Amino acid sequence: MATYAQAAAPIMASFGGELLFKGVPIKVFTGTDPLPGTAVFRFPDQDKLNAFYQSPEYQALTAAREAGANMVLSAFDAA
């Protein structure tokens, strides 16, 4: 997974993406947390996020991402 993260970071940065938070849950107060960790990234806008995700450079990392972790990738509007 470290190889994927190292390869993805400069691609993300080239589209204006930045890591805001990365961590593991230390306590679940209510409900369940099915994932062992969370990372939150910010992009300037939805178009930049889409361009990053669909870029050939990032798509070349898909196999490494899927082999290294069970991920849920979601986009949110931070109004």
Number of C-alpha atoms within 10 A of each C-alpha: 12 10 11 17 12 10 15 18 14 14 16 23 13 11 19 15 19 16 13 9 10 10 10 10 10 8 7 8 7 6 6 7 11 6 12 12 12 12 11 13 13 17 18 11 12 13 11 16 19 13 13 22 16 12 14 10 14 19 14 12 15 13 10 16 19 12 10 13 11 10 12 7 7 6 12 7 6 5 3
